[in-house]
Every structure is written in structure tokens, then in C-alpha cells.
Amino acid sequence: MTQPGHPAAFRTDEPIVSLFEVTKRFPGVVANDSVSLDLWPGEVHVLLGENGAGKSTLIGMLSGIQTPDSGAILVDGREQVIDTPARALELGIGTVFQHAMLVPSLTVVENIALGGPAWSRPDKRGIAARMAEVCAGIGVRVDPHAPVGSLSLGEQQQVEIVRALMRGSRVLVLDEATAMLTPKGSEELGALMRRLVARGLAVVFITHKLNEALAFGHRISVLRLGRKVGEITPDRLTALTPQVVTAEVVRLMFGSDAASAGTASGPERQPFAGGAPVLEISGLAVDDEAVPLADVDLTVAAGEIVGIAGIDGNGQKQFAEAVAGQRPLRQGRIDLDGRPIAALAIGERHRRGLRYVTDDRLGEGTVAAFPVSLNLLLKRVGDDLFWAGGLERSGPIADHARRLVAEYDVRTPGVETPIGKLSGGNIQKALLARELSGEARAVIFAKPTYGLDVQNIRASRRRIREAADRGLAVILISTDLEEVLELSDRIAVMSQGRIVGMVANDRSARLRVGELMSGVAT
Ligand SMILES: Nc1ncnc2c1ncn2[C@@H]1O[C@H](COP(=O)(O)OP(=O)(O)OP(=O)(O)O)[C@@H](O)[C@H]1O
């Protein structure tokens, strides 16, 4: 991929769209904190930032899905209220989401007609003709009569782009459009973006991949914890070498100066003193349509926390489920305390001390309609202590539940309350109680604080630390780099179903992990 020159021909004195000091809050978080951003004709404006940095919220405000709490959005220099997706389209702002929003059983033309303005409905031939015109103009070839389901993901995105253009979009927002594409598909989309801006459009391109940002972007803005922490202008982007730009972007995204608003708290972790290996995973491979795993090796010692950092959706979930016994392995070995467990069922792994705190608290983690008490025993159904002759022993089950509810501070009206009635924080406490109690030896936490409030985040992190301090081997999977840095002894980075690097959690860890996550270091 080559670095583009800036197509100055379309530069006017006015951006098509300007966001001015836009702020958007959700309960407990400022998702966008006074962000200003200009979208110029002729430019691919890349938005970079970790998971949770505020990118989706920002483009949600451009596309009419969210409205700002304060600040202004100007289109052609005039302030506008974009309160519905239809209004965004009227103003010439089209959005293509990561997952194509087309109906697979309908043809391309039928999809384009769907939900379009009145002119587009009855006249399929007219649409096909207009589509052919737009496609020719931007160098895209799509069969208008093909069922969308028969097209590749890249082709489906092209259809969405064509649809947006047919509706008069002058600004195209591409939300992680390359995330699901093959390298070739990404190249093609990049080339298409460049052709679009050469015709005077403005493109907003969200990606997690730095090489794409450099190859396709004319301007790069970096978001971090809701704030815009830097912008690399077209002049600088052309003047600087890719290495210098990369270093600057990584520093902006992950650097410690930019991280001063981070959530890290509590005392510095003492360097890990070393312990006997408890969980040993080697050559793990798992089939999966979205992200297959390959060659995953990981050893965790007693008392150690190994963080697994990475952009969401790079195989972390598949890994956790495979180790916990919820997915079959294609290949590989998992040993717990020196004994193989890969062939054992979930309940048996649990009994041997392997525990898994899922991020899907109300889905795979619990049964919402069951009482708290039974949820605390979900992986021990049939255990002699609590079942006799196939019947529940209600006394011991309730006693066990009361003890854990008190110990883990689960706020519930009673142990018979259906767990689905509790708040997210309390469901998480119940899950922690179930997985950390008894003879636990190794525990995998998947995004343990995701969606929790500040108090519950602290409580969960304290539990994780305590688990390691009492000698458990801990794997902490998190897309929140601050969390991984706060808690881990070593940090592995997962990308596309592989562990692409392992670093000690020392002073240089943040940047090193950032480089590995952005795909600029191996
Ligand atoms: N509807 C919502 N309700 C509550 N909080 C939200 C909502 N949408 C986003 N947030 C929070 O706002 C912050 C910014 O989230 P946002 O989705 O904009 O980030 P992002 O950069 O797009 O992340 P990702 O790369 O994971 O998509 C996060 O802390 C997120 O949890």
C-alpha cells in the first residue's frame, strides 16, 4: 500500500460538515467530550481510537442515531439538528455500518429500492439504470439483479455505498468497514474511497488498523476516552514518513501522557515473584467461521495474572470458550495442574478447578428465570451435596447461596429471587461468587467489568487481584487496556485468532501492547 497525495483540487474554504465542541454523555461516562472535527470534500478522514474511545458515538451523531448534549453540527456552514437517520440522509450524510444492512434474499435493485425515496419504489428498471450510472462513475461493478446473499461482504458494502450515493450523500461514513473483509477486499475498498473523494465527497473511515489509516487516509484524528487527543493534518501526513506517523499515532492512542485520564487505580503491582505452572495451553486450534484460533500457547503460573489485550472480536471469546470446555478443539492440549483436561466436559473442568467468568452474564452465564441459589450451582447440577436421588436438597442449596451472597455482597431481596431481576453489577457478583468459590485453581475472566458502574468495576477488579493473591492462575481478557495494565503481570496480545506477542507489564508495556494491537509490531 502506498501513501496517497492529498487531492487539493476539491479543497474549498468550507468543510461539508463540522462538528463543533460536541459532547455526549451516557450514565457514568462522557462518550464524547467537546470534540471538534471537520469533514472536507476530497478527504478520507480516518478516526482512530481503542474500543470505547467514542468513535461510534461520534458517527452516531453524524448519522442521526444519537443527538449531542451540547455543541453544534454544521452542514455547509449552517447549524443543523440531525435527529433521525432520514434527516442525516437529507443533509447528504450516508453511513455504511460494519455489518451490511441489506436483506440477503432480495436482489441488489430491490435492496436499493427498500426504504428509499418514493421515486425509487416502483421503477426497478429506472433504479438499475441509475445504479449503472453511479457504478460506472466510481468504477464499481455489481450485478443489479443478483441476490444480495450471493455477494461477498466486500461487494455488499459496495452496494451500500452505491445506495448512499444514489440518495445524494456527499459525506460517507464507513464504520469499521474493513473489519470483516479479506486483505484484498480492504484494498479494493481503500481504492474505492480514494475514487470517491477524488469526486469531491468527504469520507469518514473508522478502522483499528494503522496500516489502512496510513494507506487510505488524508487526515487522521485520534480519540481517546471520549476526547480528541490529536489530529494529523494532510500536510503533515504527506511530509512525514510512515514510521514517524505510526509512532505519533501509537503515542496518541496509547501513550502515557494521553492516558492521564485513565481509570487505573490502586497500588502499583509488585513484580510477579514466579510460581509453579497451573494452566498450560499449547498448540490450541479451534474452528470458527468468524475467527478460527491457531497455534495458541499460553502458560499461567499460580498467583499470576496474564492479561489478554486486543481489539474486540479477534478470537478472545473463542479462546475463553475453548479453554472452558464450551467449544471443541481442533487441536491442542490444555493441562491443569499437570493433568490433561481438554477431553473433559464443562462440569468436570469446573470440578477440577478451572473457572470461567463469562462476559455474557445473562446469556450463557446465568438462567434469568432461575433463582439466585440455583444459578450459584449451575455447573454443579447433580452434586451429592445439593442433590439426592435427582431431587434438589433445598436446605443445603439455600445455605450455600446465603453464604456466597453474604461473602460476595450480592444485593438481592433473597436467594429465591430470579437472578434476571438483579442489576448487572449484582449478577456479576453472583457469577464471581460461583466461579471463585470452592476449589478454584485457574480462572478466565472475559471482559469482567464491561457495562458495570464505577463501584462495581472496582469491586470486580479487587476480586481478580485477590484471586491471584490467593494463588489462582488468572487469565484476564479485556478490551480495556487500562484494566489490563492495572492488573496483569504479563500481557499477551491477541490478533486474528493468534497470540501475536507477549510482554512483561513494565514501563514500556503500554506502547509495546499498543503497537502489537495496531498491527505495527510483531
Ligand atoms: N448507548 C449507550 N449507553 C451507555 N453507554 C454507552 C452507549 N454507547 C456508548 N456508550 C459508552 O460510551 C463510550 C464510548 O463508546 P463508543 O461505542 O462510542 O466507542 P468506540 O470508540 O466506538 O468503541 P468500539 O471500537 O468498541 O466500537 C464507552 O464507554 C461506551 O461504553
The ligand as an SDF file (V2000), in Angstrom:
LIG
                    3D

 31 33  0  0  0  0  0  0  0  0999 V2000
  -25.9820    3.6350   24.3560 N   0  0  0  0  0  0  0  0  0  0  0  0
  -25.0510    3.7130   25.2930 C   0  0  0  0  0  0  0  0  0  0  0  0
  -25.3700    3.7010   26.6030 N   0  0  0  0  0  0  0  0  0  0  0  0
  -24.4240    3.8010   27.5550 C   0  0  0  0  0  0  0  0  0  0  0  0
  -23.1020    3.9130   27.3040 N   0  0  0  0  0  0  0  0  0  0  0  0
  -22.7190    3.9320   26.0260 C   0  0  0  0  0  0  0  0  0  0  0  0
  -23.6600    3.8300   24.9540 C   0  0  0  0  0  0  0  0  0  0  0  0
  -22.9680    3.8760   23.7820 N   0  0  0  0  0  0  0  0  0  0  0  0
  -21.6770    4.0010   24.1120 C   0  0  0  0  0  0  0  0  0  0  0  0
  -21.5170    4.0370   25.4520 N   0  0  0  0  0  0  0  0  0  0  0  0
  -20.2530    4.2090   26.1810 C   0  0  0  0  0  0  0  0  0  0  0  0
  -19.6030    5.3430   25.6250 O   0  0  0  0  0  0  0  0  0  0  0  0
  -18.1950    5.1180   25.4970 C   0  0  0  0  0  0  0  0  0  0  0  0
  -17.7870    5.2860   24.0510 C   0  0  0  0  0  0  0  0  0  0  0  0
  -18.3160    4.1860   23.3110 O   0  0  0  0  0  0  0  0  0  0  0  0
  -18.2290    4.0710   21.7270 P   0  0  0  0  0  0  0  0  0  0  0  0
  -19.0450    2.8920   21.3390 O   0  0  0  0  0  0  0  0  0  0  0  0
  -18.5870    5.3720   21.1010 O   0  0  0  0  0  0  0  0  0  0  0  0
  -16.6950    3.7790   21.4980 O   0  0  0  0  0  0  0  0  0  0  0  0
  -15.9580    3.2160   20.2010 P   0  0  0  0  0  0  0  0  0  0  0  0
  -14.7030    4.0000   20.0700 O   0  0  0  0  0  0  0  0  0  0  0  0
  -16.8740    3.2400   19.0410 O   0  0  0  0  0  0  0  0  0  0  0  0
  -15.6250    1.7350   20.6060 O   0  0  0  0  0  0  0  0  0  0  0  0
  -15.5340    0.3990   19.7030 P   0  0  0  0  0  0  0  0  0  0  0  0
  -14.2470    0.4580   18.9460 O   0  0  0  0  0  0  0  0  0  0  0  0
  -15.5480   -0.6840   20.7250 O   0  0  0  0  0  0  0  0  0  0  0  0
  -16.7350    0.3770   18.8000 O   0  0  0  0  0  0  0  0  0  0  0  0
  -17.9430    3.7330   26.0600 C   0  0  0  0  0  0  0  0  0  0  0  0
  -17.5650    3.9020   27.4020 O   0  0  0  0  0  0  0  0  0  0  0  0
  -19.2990    3.0550   25.9600 C   0  0  0  0  0  0  0  0  0  0  0  0
  -19.4420    2.0700   26.9700 O   0  0  0  0  0  0  0  0  0  0  0  0
  1  2  1  0
  2  3  1  0
  2  7  2  0
  3  4  2  0
  4  5  1  0
  5  6  2  0
  6  7  1  0
  6 10  1  0
  7  8  1  0
  8  9  2  0
  9 10  1  0
 10 11  1  0
 11 12  1  0
 11 30  1  0
 12 13  1  0
 13 14  1  0
 13 28  1  0
 14 15  1  0
 15 16  1  0
 16 17  2  0
 16 18  1  0
 16 19  1  0
 19 20  1  0
 20 21  2  0
 20 22  1  0
 20 23  1  0
 23 24  1  0
 24 25  2  0
 24 26  1  0
 24 27  1  0
 28 29  1  0
 28 30  1  0
 30 31  1  0
M  END
$$$$
